[in-house]
Amino acid sequence: MSSRRSTILETAHDLITQEREETYGAPADNFGMIAKYWATYLSKDITANDVCSMMELLKIARRKSNPNYADNYIDAVGYAALAYEVCDHD
Protein backbone atom coordinates (compact mmCIF):
# COMPACT_ATOMS: atom_id res chain seq x y z
CA MET A 1 0.00 0.00 0.00
CA SER A 2 1.30 3.46 -0.78
CA SER A 3 2.79 5.45 2.06
CA ARG A 4 0.24 8.28 1.68
CA ARG A 5 -2.69 5.84 1.78
CA SER A 6 -1.29 4.09 4.81
CA THR A 7 -0.74 7.36 6.62
CA ILE A 8 -4.33 8.50 6.02
CA LEU A 9 -5.82 5.17 7.12
CA GLU A 10 -3.54 4.69 10.12
CA THR A 11 -4.09 8.24 11.36
CA ALA A 12 -7.87 7.92 10.99
CA HIS A 13 -7.77 4.58 12.83
CA ASP A 14 -5.78 6.03 15.71
CA LEU A 15 -8.07 9.05 16.01
CA ILE A 16 -11.39 7.18 16.01
CA THR A 17 -10.27 4.31 18.23
CA GLN A 18 -8.30 6.27 20.80
CA GLU A 19 -8.19 10.06 21.04
CA ARG A 20 -11.68 10.92 19.78
CA GLU A 21 -13.45 8.23 21.80
CA GLU A 22 -11.56 9.26 24.92
CA THR A 23 -12.53 12.88 24.29
CA TYR A 24 -16.14 12.51 23.10
CA GLY A 25 -17.26 9.10 24.36
CA ALA A 26 -18.78 6.18 22.50
CA PRO A 27 -19.55 7.04 18.87
CA ALA A 28 -23.16 5.82 19.02
CA ASP A 29 -23.81 8.01 22.06
CA ASN A 30 -22.02 11.08 20.73
CA PHE A 31 -23.51 10.96 17.24
CA GLY A 32 -26.91 10.11 18.74
CA MET A 33 -26.75 13.29 20.81
CA ILE A 34 -25.68 15.35 17.78
CA ALA A 35 -28.58 13.81 15.82
CA LYS A 36 -31.03 14.93 18.52
CA TYR A 37 -29.71 18.50 18.41
CA TRP A 38 -29.79 18.60 14.62
CA ALA A 39 -33.26 17.05 14.53
CA THR A 40 -34.56 19.69 16.91
CA TYR A 41 -32.94 22.48 14.94
CA LEU A 42 -34.17 21.15 11.57
CA SER A 43 -37.55 19.91 12.84
CA LYS A 44 -36.98 16.51 11.21
CA ASP A 45 -35.67 13.11 12.18
CA ILE A 46 -31.89 12.69 12.03
CA THR A 47 -30.02 9.51 12.95
CA ALA A 48 -26.50 8.98 14.24
CA ASN A 49 -25.67 7.48 10.84
CA ASP A 50 -27.00 10.63 9.14
CA VAL A 51 -24.64 12.69 11.31
CA CYS A 52 -21.66 10.66 10.11
CA SER A 53 -22.74 11.00 6.48
CA MET A 54 -23.25 14.74 6.81
CA MET A 55 -19.83 15.11 8.39
CA GLU A 56 -18.32 13.13 5.50
CA LEU A 57 -20.02 15.55 3.10
CA LEU A 58 -18.60 18.49 5.05
CA LYS A 59 -15.12 17.01 4.64
CA ILE A 60 -15.74 16.44 0.91
CA ALA A 61 -16.74 20.09 0.53
CA ARG A 62 -13.64 21.21 2.39
CA ARG A 63 -11.53 18.87 0.28
CA LYS A 64 -12.85 20.58 -2.84
CA SER A 65 -11.60 23.90 -1.46
CA ASN A 66 -8.23 22.49 -0.40
CA PRO A 67 -7.43 19.11 -1.98
CA ASN A 68 -3.94 18.98 -0.45
CA TYR A 69 -5.02 19.17 3.20
CA ALA A 70 -4.69 15.64 4.60
CA ASP A 71 -7.02 16.27 7.56
CA ASN A 72 -10.03 16.31 5.24
CA TYR A 73 -9.22 12.81 3.97
CA ILE A 74 -8.39 11.48 7.42
CA ASP A 75 -11.64 12.73 8.93
CA ALA A 76 -13.75 11.52 5.98
CA VAL A 77 -12.33 8.00 6.34
CA GLY A 78 -12.96 8.13 10.07
CA TYR A 79 -16.57 9.27 9.63
CA ALA A 80 -17.21 6.51 7.09
CA ALA A 81 -15.91 3.87 9.51
CA LEU A 82 -17.93 5.32 12.37
CA ALA A 83 -21.06 5.39 10.19
CA TYR A 84 -20.72 1.66 9.67
CA GLU A 85 -20.29 1.15 13.41
CA VAL A 86 -23.29 3.22 14.48
CA CYS A 87 -25.69 2.06 11.77
CA ASP A 88 -26.81 -0.79 14.04
CA HIS A 89 -27.79 1.75 16.70
CA ASP A 90 -30.26 3.76 14.60
Backbone bond lengths (Angstrom), bond angles and torsions (degrees), N, CA, C in turn:
res aa  C-N    CA-C-N  psi(-1)  N-CA   C-N-CA  omega(-1)  CA-C   N-CA-C  phi
1 M - - - 1.452 - - 1.527 107.18 -
2 S 1.327 115.21 143.72 1.459 118.09 -178.59 1.527 110.87 -64.53
3 S 1.297 115.69 153.17 1.456 121.67 -179.25 1.530 111.82 -60.93
4 R 1.329 117.67 -41.12 1.470 121.04 -179.73 1.523 110.74 -64.73
5 R 1.333 116.79 -43.80 1.471 121.21 178.12 1.511 110.81 -61.04
6 S 1.310 115.68 -46.48 1.461 120.79 -179.38 1.516 111.12 -61.18
7 T 1.310 116.51 -42.51 1.463 120.55 -179.76 1.524 111.01 -61.33
8 I 1.331 116.69 -45.96 1.469 120.97 179.75 1.523 110.15 -60.65
9 L 1.329 117.26 -49.75 1.461 121.38 -177.16 1.531 112.25 -66.88
10 E 1.308 116.97 -43.29 1.463 120.12 -179.59 1.525 111.44 -66.51
11 T 1.319 117.31 -39.97 1.460 120.44 179.23 1.521 110.44 -65.83
12 A 1.339 116.48 -44.80 1.470 120.30 177.82 1.520 110.10 -60.30
13 H 1.322 117.41 -44.29 1.461 121.49 178.92 1.525 111.14 -57.71
14 D 1.315 115.86 -48.69 1.467 119.73 -178.74 1.527 111.24 -62.10
15 L 1.321 117.21 -41.38 1.459 120.38 -178.48 1.521 112.23 -65.51
16 I 1.338 117.35 -46.11 1.468 119.01 -173.54 1.521 113.25 -81.91
17 T 1.331 117.36 -17.08 1.466 118.33 179.83 1.515 112.88 -103.03
18 Q 1.307 117.68 -9.05 1.461 120.13 -178.63 1.519 111.17 -129.23
19 E 1.313 116.50 -84.27 1.464 122.48 -170.40 1.527 113.22 -56.56
20 R 1.328 118.01 -50.48 1.459 120.20 -175.26 1.532 111.66 -66.81
21 E 1.320 116.76 -41.33 1.466 119.32 -179.97 1.528 110.71 -67.53
22 E 1.317 116.58 -37.06 1.465 119.49 176.76 1.529 110.77 -65.40
23 T 1.319 116.34 -35.49 1.463 121.61 -177.86 1.515 112.60 -79.46
24 Y 1.352 117.07 -44.35 1.465 121.08 -170.64 1.523 114.71 -110.54
25 G 1.312 118.30 -7.18 1.458 121.08 -179.13 1.517 112.47 90.68
26 A 1.320 114.97 -171.80 1.468 121.00 -177.66 1.525 110.28 -61.07
27 P 1.336 117.62 135.92 1.456 120.33 -177.70 1.531 114.16 -55.31
28 A 1.317 117.73 -43.50 1.470 119.78 -178.68 1.530 110.30 -61.08
29 D 1.317 116.90 -39.87 1.464 120.49 179.36 1.524 111.38 -69.69
30 N 1.318 116.62 -46.72 1.457 120.55 -177.14 1.525 111.75 -65.63
31 F 1.326 116.82 -47.89 1.464 119.48 -179.54 1.530 111.03 -70.98
32 G 1.329 117.06 -29.36 1.462 120.34 174.41 1.520 111.12 -63.55
33 M 1.336 116.42 -41.25 1.460 120.21 178.40 1.533 110.60 -66.73
34 I 1.327 116.92 -43.70 1.464 120.43 176.98 1.524 109.81 -59.22
35 A 1.342 116.87 -42.91 1.464 121.02 179.33 1.524 111.09 -58.87
36 K 1.323 116.98 -40.65 1.476 120.11 178.94 1.519 110.99 -63.68
37 Y 1.320 117.13 -44.16 1.469 120.64 178.05 1.531 111.12 -62.52
38 W 1.330 116.30 -46.67 1.457 119.86 -179.66 1.520 110.76 -64.36
39 A 1.328 116.87 -40.89 1.469 120.95 179.97 1.530 110.46 -61.51
40 T 1.317 116.25 -42.39 1.461 119.68 178.06 1.526 110.28 -63.62
41 Y 1.298 116.37 -46.97 1.459 121.08 -179.09 1.526 111.90 -62.12
42 L 1.330 116.54 -42.35 1.471 121.52 -176.70 1.522 113.72 -89.36
43 S 1.321 117.32 -8.71 1.472 122.51 -176.15 1.524 111.26 56.27
44 K 1.325 116.20 44.21 1.468 121.88 175.69 1.516 109.19 -155.06
45 D 1.312 116.35 159.26 1.457 121.00 -179.35 1.532 110.76 -70.07
46 I 1.308 115.60 134.32 1.462 123.87 176.22 1.525 106.74 -134.29
47 T 1.323 116.98 136.48 1.463 120.93 179.20 1.529 110.20 -104.92
48 A 1.306 115.70 166.72 1.465 120.52 175.24 1.525 110.21 -59.88
49 N 1.314 117.48 -37.36 1.460 121.37 177.71 1.528 110.63 -65.13
50 D 1.343 117.22 -39.25 1.466 120.80 175.78 1.526 110.87 -59.28
51 V 1.332 116.32 -40.57 1.465 120.59 179.69 1.528 109.64 -59.45
52 C 1.318 116.80 -47.14 1.467 120.03 179.12 1.525 111.00 -59.97
53 S 1.319 116.79 -44.35 1.467 120.67 -179.72 1.520 111.63 -63.88
54 M 1.320 116.88 -40.95 1.454 120.22 179.40 1.532 110.84 -66.99
55 M 1.321 116.34 -36.25 1.459 119.10 177.63 1.533 110.79 -69.37
56 E 1.330 117.09 -34.74 1.464 119.64 173.45 1.525 110.03 -60.94
57 L 1.340 116.37 -44.71 1.462 120.23 179.70 1.529 111.46 -62.98
58 L 1.322 116.88 -37.19 1.461 120.04 175.63 1.525 110.15 -59.83
59 K 1.329 116.21 -44.22 1.460 120.11 -179.97 1.525 111.54 -67.31
60 I 1.332 117.56 -34.37 1.462 120.94 176.37 1.530 109.81 -65.25
61 A 1.328 116.95 -42.40 1.466 120.27 177.89 1.525 110.94 -63.00
62 R 1.310 116.54 -42.38 1.466 119.80 178.46 1.517 111.08 -66.51
63 R 1.330 115.90 -36.18 1.463 120.49 178.17 1.521 110.88 -62.77
64 K 1.322 116.43 -36.13 1.470 120.26 178.49 1.532 109.99 -63.08
65 S 1.329 116.46 -37.23 1.461 120.75 178.88 1.522 112.65 -74.36
66 N 1.333 116.59 -31.97 1.463 120.66 -177.65 1.525 109.58 -144.93
67 P 1.341 116.88 81.71 1.470 119.91 -174.72 1.522 114.98 -67.66
68 N 1.310 118.66 -10.78 1.465 120.81 -178.49 1.519 113.76 -98.26
69 Y 1.327 117.92 3.85 1.467 120.93 -178.45 1.524 109.23 -92.05
70 A 1.314 116.48 108.23 1.466 122.46 -172.75 1.522 113.33 -60.05
71 D 1.320 118.36 -32.29 1.463 122.18 -178.11 1.526 112.16 -54.03
72 N 1.325 117.09 -36.51 1.465 120.06 -179.12 1.525 111.97 -66.01
73 Y 1.305 117.43 -34.44 1.466 121.65 177.36 1.521 110.48 -75.41
74 I 1.319 115.86 -43.14 1.468 120.89 -179.86 1.525 110.09 -59.11
75 D 1.327 116.20 -50.22 1.461 119.67 -178.21 1.530 112.24 -65.72
76 A 1.329 117.59 -38.61 1.470 120.09 179.08 1.522 111.28 -61.70
77 V 1.329 116.92 -42.98 1.462 121.73 177.11 1.529 109.79 -62.31
78 G 1.313 115.80 -43.68 1.460 119.78 179.17 1.517 112.05 -62.26
79 Y 1.333 117.64 -44.84 1.464 120.47 178.97 1.525 111.84 -63.94
80 A 1.326 117.50 -36.65 1.468 120.31 177.85 1.528 110.54 -63.73
81 A 1.326 116.86 -44.18 1.465 120.54 179.02 1.522 110.84 -64.81
82 L 1.321 116.82 -41.91 1.459 120.20 179.32 1.522 111.86 -66.88
83 A 1.333 116.91 -34.70 1.471 120.46 176.99 1.525 110.18 -59.95
84 Y 1.307 116.02 -42.28 1.469 119.72 178.86 1.527 110.31 -64.67
85 E 1.318 116.62 -38.39 1.467 120.07 179.62 1.528 112.06 -67.20
86 V 1.306 117.89 -43.68 1.469 120.41 -174.02 1.521 113.42 -85.75
87 C 1.317 118.49 -8.27 1.469 119.05 -177.23 1.531 112.46 -61.57
88 D 1.308 118.08 -25.42 1.463 121.41 177.63 1.540 112.02 -75.08
89 H 1.322 115.97 -14.76 1.464 120.49 -175.80 1.518 113.59 -94.82
90 D 1.337 116.92 -7.87 1.472 120.82 -178.99 1.512 111.62 -74.81
